[in-house]
Amino acid sequence: MKWTVHQLQQFQHREMPIDEYVDVSDLKQIDTLIRDISPVHVQGKADIGSTKFTFHLSVSGTMVLPCSRTLVDVSYPFSIETTETFFTNDYDIVSTDEDTHLVKNETVDLMPIIKELILLEIPLQVFAEEGTAQGGAPQSGEGWEVIQEDRWEEMAAEQAKQKIDPRLAGLAKFFDKDNKE
C-alpha cells in the first residue's frame, strides 16, 4: 500500500484499481483492546492527476475485542468507506470534504491512514451474545450470583416477604390476630 509518485503517475488520467489484503496485526500492540485482527481487505480505486492522487477505498475485516460485561472474545466485523487525497505541493491543496495529505519523500503510503481508520472504528462497548457469556466471567460466588432480569422481580418479592424487621415482628403477629377473629 505504498507507491512512489513516479509509479502513480504511470496511471495519470486513468483509474488505478486497488484490491489487496494487508496485515495490520501490529495494531494489537498499539491498542491492547484488540485481541486479534484478521488480514484487512482494502479495495477501491485511485484517480491519478499530475499533482493530486485521490484514493476511494473500502476497508473491511474482523477484529476480536473483549466483551464489556464478561471479557469473553467477541468478533467485531468492520467496514469503512473513505476518500483520501494526496497533493504533491502544498499550494495545490484546496478545501474539500475529503481528507487531504501532503506527499512526503516522494511516496504515498496508505498504511498509516488505514491503521488510524481501524483504530477509530473500535467501539466503546461491545457485548457477547447471550449464550456465549457462560465461558467468561463466573456466574456465582460466595454470597452472590448472576440472575436474569426476568427473575429479578420475582426474587425481590420473595426476599421482601422473608425479611421482617425484628422490631416489627410483634406488629406482624398483631395483624395475624385480627385476621383470625
matplotlib code that plots the C-alpha trace (Angstrom):
import matplotlib.pyplot as plt

x = [0.0, 3.0, 3.8, 6.3, 5.0, 6.6, 4.8, 1.5, 2.0, 2.1, -1.6, -2.1, -5.6, -6.6, -8.2, -5.9, -7.8, -6.9, -7.7, -5.3, -5.2, -2.9, -1.6, -2.3, -1.6, 0.8, -2.4, -2.6, 0.5, -0.9, -4.3, -4.5, -8.3, -7.6, -7.0, -6.8, -7.4, -7.8, -6.0, -7.8, -9.3, -8.6, -10.4, -11.3, -9.7, -7.3, -7.7, -4.3, -3.7, -0.5, -0.3, -3.3, -3.9, -7.4, -8.0, -11.6, -11.3, -13.4, -11.6, -13.1, -12.1, -12.8, -11.2, -11.6, -12.5, -13.3, -17.0, -17.7, -19.6, -17.8, -14.4, -15.0, -13.8, -16.3, -15.8, -16.4, -16.7, -16.0, -16.3, -15.0, -15.6, -13.1, -11.7, -8.1, -6.4, -2.7, -1.1, 2.5, 2.6, 1.2, -0.1, -2.3, -4.2, -7.8, -10.5, -12.6, -14.7, -12.1, -9.2, -6.2, -2.5, 0.8, 3.1, 6.3, 9.6, 8.0, 6.0, 2.3, 1.8, -1.8, -0.9, -0.8, -4.1, -5.7, -4.4, -5.8, -9.2, -9.3, -8.4, -11.1, -13.6, -13.2, -16.5, -16.6, -18.5, -19.1, -21.3, -21.2, -24.3, -26.4, -25.3, -21.6, -21.3, -21.1, -17.5, -16.2, -16.9, -18.1, -21.8, -21.8, -19.6, -19.7, -22.8, -23.7, -24.9, -25.8, -29.5, -31.5, -33.6, -36.9, -36.2, -35.1, -38.7, -39.7, -36.7, -37.1, -40.7, -39.6, -36.9, -39.3, -41.6, -38.9, -37.2, -39.2, -37.6, -37.3, -38.6, -41.8, -42.3, -44.7, -46.7, -47.0, -48.4, -50.9, -52.3, -52.4, -54.7, -57.1, -57.4, -58.2, -61.0]
y = [0.0, 2.2, 3.8, 6.4, 9.4, 8.1, 4.8, 6.6, 9.0, 6.0, 5.8, 9.5, 10.4, 6.7, 4.8, 2.6, -0.4, -1.5, -4.9, -6.1, -7.9, -6.2, -7.4, -4.9, -7.3, -4.7, -2.8, -5.3, -3.6, -0.1, -0.8, -3.7, -4.0, -5.6, -9.3, -10.4, -8.9, -10.7, -9.5, -6.4, -6.3, -2.9, -2.4, 0.6, 2.8, 5.7, 8.7, 10.0, 13.5, 15.5, 16.8, 15.2, 11.5, 10.6, 7.2, 5.9, 3.0, 0.4, -1.2, -4.3, -7.0, -8.5, -7.8, -9.7, -7.5, -8.3, -8.2, -5.3, -7.4, -10.8, -10.2, -13.1, -12.7, -11.1, -11.0, -7.4, -7.0, -3.6, -1.9, 1.6, 3.8, 6.6, 9.0, 10.2, 12.8, 13.4, 16.5, 16.8, 20.5, 22.3, 25.2, 22.8, 21.8, 23.1, 22.9, 19.8, 17.3, 14.7, 14.0, 15.7, 14.8, 16.1, 13.7, 13.2, 11.9, 11.3, 8.4, 7.8, 5.4, 4.4, 2.0, 4.7, 6.0, 2.5, 1.7, 5.0, 4.4, 0.9, 2.3, 4.9, 2.1, 0.4, 0.8, 2.0, -1.1, -4.5, -7.3, -11.0, -12.9, -14.2, -17.9, -17.2, -15.4, -18.6, -19.2, -15.8, -14.4, -16.5, -16.6, -17.1, -16.8, -16.7, -14.8, -13.7, -15.0, -13.5, -13.6, -13.0, -9.8, -11.6, -13.4, -10.2, -9.0, -12.5, -12.8, -9.3, -10.0, -13.3, -11.5, -8.8, -11.4, -13.3, -10.3, -8.9, -6.4, -8.0, -4.8, -5.1, -8.9, -8.2, -5.9, -8.7, -11.0, -8.3, -8.3, -12.1, -12.0, -9.5, -11.8, -14.8, -13.1]
z = [0.0, -0.7, -4.0, -5.3, -7.1, -10.3, -10.1, -9.6, -12.4, -14.8, -14.2, -14.8, -16.1, -15.7, -12.9, -10.9, -9.3, -5.7, -4.3, -1.6, 1.7, 4.3, 7.6, 10.4, 13.3, 14.8, 15.9, 18.8, 20.4, 19.8, 21.3, 23.8, 23.4, 20.1, 20.9, 17.3, 13.8, 10.5, 7.4, 6.2, 2.7, 1.0, -2.3, -4.4, -7.0, -7.3, -9.6, -10.6, -11.7, -12.2, -8.6, -7.0, -6.1, -4.9, -3.3, -2.9, -0.5, 1.2, 4.2, 5.8, 8.2, 11.6, 14.9, 18.2, 21.2, 24.8, 25.9, 28.1, 30.6, 30.7, 28.9, 26.5, 22.9, 20.6, 16.8, 15.6, 11.8, 10.4, 7.1, 6.4, 3.4, 2.9, 0.3, 0.9, -1.3, -1.6, -3.1, -4.2, -3.5, -0.5, -2.7, -4.6, -1.5, -1.7, 0.9, 0.2, 2.2, 1.5, 3.9, 2.4, 2.9, 1.6, -0.2, 1.8, 0.5, -3.0, -1.7, -0.9, 2.0, 2.8, 5.7, 8.5, 7.3, 7.2, 10.7, 12.0, 10.5, 12.0, 15.5, 15.2, 14.4, 17.8, 19.7, 23.3, 24.3, 22.7, 24.1, 23.6, 22.5, 25.5, 25.1, 25.0, 28.3, 30.3, 29.3, 30.5, 34.0, 36.8, 37.2, 41.0, 44.0, 47.8, 48.7, 45.2, 41.8, 38.5, 37.9, 34.7, 34.6, 34.4, 37.7, 39.4, 40.3, 41.5, 43.8, 45.1, 46.1, 47.8, 49.8, 50.9, 52.3, 54.1, 55.7, 58.6, 60.8, 64.3, 65.9, 63.8, 64.3, 67.1, 64.9, 62.3, 65.0, 65.9, 62.4, 62.3, 65.4, 63.7, 60.6, 62.8, 64.6]

ax = plt.figure().add_subplot(projection="3d")
ax.plot(x, y, z, "-o")
ax.set_aspect("equal")
plt.show()
